[in-house]
Every structure is written in structure tokens, then in C-alpha cells.
Amino acid sequence: CHKNEHQGFISEKYYAHANCLDCHNETNWKKITFDHNRTNFKLDGKHAELGCSDCHYKKNAQGVRVQKFTGLSTECSSCHKDQHAGQFEVYEKTDCSRCHKTSSWKDSKFNHNSSRFKLEGAHLNVACAECHKLITTSKGTYVEYKFNDIECSGCHR
């Protein structure tokens, strides 16, 4: 009765025997019941609030909306712009979860005392923006968080 619009787009692992009820239910077709925890990208925080189409239906280079359920990257940068201009890349990848939670990007779990520049003495009372300023380089405009030089003379005369 219904056209199978997902045929060839979803892995057999998650769409066994092309059974629509693996993701949908008969009462409310748009309410998806797929358990994303079965994948290698569990939905938590803000990701859990998104609809399936936010990640799985995108416009291609020609502006046509296409579906994609397999082969999606789990790297933050595949969906989110790196606001830090690569400062935290390790082997060409940035692990955003080192500082951020999925509940809110602004809710940082960064601990300065776990960094190579521990906040001690008068540095405890200095506002973050006093050291971490907005700069513009060939990579764009961003807040500088990583410094090559953390010697006192780098900031103090």
C-alpha cells in the first residue's frame, strides 16, 4: 500500500526485512520509535531533542533534499562549525567532549587546574576574557585559548 522511501538508504542491520515498524508505529507515523542507542551515536542532551530529519535529511550540492542514514560521521565537526579554529585538534580531530557537554555548549566542563597553566594567586581573580581575547588570523576570528608561550613575560613586562 505504501511506497518504501527508505529502500537502499538504511542498513539492513537497522531495517531488517524492510519492516516499517522498526522505526514507525501505526498510531502516529511521524512519531519515530527507533532506538538510537543501537547505533554508535547515542542521542543525549540537545541531540535527543532533534527530529530525525535534522540529521538524516540534508540538501545536496544541487539543493535537493536527500536522506542519509548510513555512513554519517560521528565527529562533532561534521555538523558543527569549529568555533576554536582548530586550536584543540589532535591528529586532525577535535574531541569537543573534553570541554563541552551535549546539554549545552556554554556549560563547559573545562577545568583550568587540569591544564598546563593552573590558576593560582592573583590569576584566580582575573576574568577569562583578560587572557583569552578575540583574535583574527588567517583561520578567521576566534577566541584564543591555546598559547604557545605561557611564561610570565608573555603577559607581564
Residue pairs with C-beta under 8 A, 6 or more apart in sequence:
2 20
4 18
4 20
5 67
6 15
6 18
6 67
6 69
7 18
9 67
9 68
9 69
9 70
10 69
10 70
11 69
11 70
14 22
14 23
14 34
14 38
14 39
14 69
15 22
15 23
16 22
22 34
23 32
23 33
23 34
24 31
24 32
24 33
25 31
25 33
32 52
34 52
36 42
36 43
37 43
40 74
41 72
41 74
43 50
44 102
44 103
45 101
45 102
45 103
45 104
46 102
46 103
46 104
47 102
55 72
55 79
56 67
56 68
56 69
56 72
57 65
57 66
57 67
57 68
58 65
58 66
58 68
59 65
59 66
60 66
72 78
75 93
75 94
76 94
76 96
76 97
77 93
77 94
80 96
82 94
83 142
83 143
84 94
84 142
84 143
84 145
85 137
85 139
85 140
85 142
86 94
86 139
87 142
87 144
87 145
87 146
88 94
88 95
88 96
88 98
88 99
88 145
88 146
98 110
99 108
99 109
99 110
100 107
100 108
100 109
101 107
101 108
101 109
112 118
112 119
113 119
116 150
117 147
117 150
119 126
131 155
132 143
132 144
132 145
133 143
133 144
134 141
134 142
134 143
134 144
135 141
135 142
135 143
135 144
147 154
